């Protein structure tokens, strides 16, 4: 008998990267990572989870763009319109793990 149960794991931590600083890139920032595991989940579920997450942060103008990630397929980048910069900026990256 298979012993699978749905799970949700999330972490928030400080990240440091060697970046050239500009209005959309910092050398230090906080990153949120999450894994939701269950049977029958689709890309639509992932988009819904991301919309709910960003809405709770007050970010409601979102766009999703297909992307390549080596460990997930399909994968997508998440963009939000930044009023101060007057342009769309990447706020996340995501994907569905292959079975």
Secondary structure, DSSP 8 states (H G I E B T S, - for coil): ------EEEEEEEEEE-----BTTB-SEEEEEEEEEE-TT--HHHHHHHHHHHHHHTT---EEEEEEEETTEEEEEEEEEEETTTTEEEEEEEEEEE--
